[in-house]
């Protein structure tokens, strides 16, 4: 079976669209965690502080590895 360039292009477009759909869904899920309408929403200020600490810890670990 020979696949035409048009079929390849359609497959590539379909794949890109599916990847975009998954990526968008992932971002939406993450945003929902902090959305005001979410009854179980996370405190974004608290979560940001946690991420900053994780970032700092990783930086320190890298510094230790570079010694």
Buried (B, 14 or more C-beta within 10 A) or exposed (E): EEEEEEEEEEEEEEEEEEEEEEEEEEEEEEEEEEEEEEEEEEEEEEEEEEEEEEEEEEEEEEEEEEE
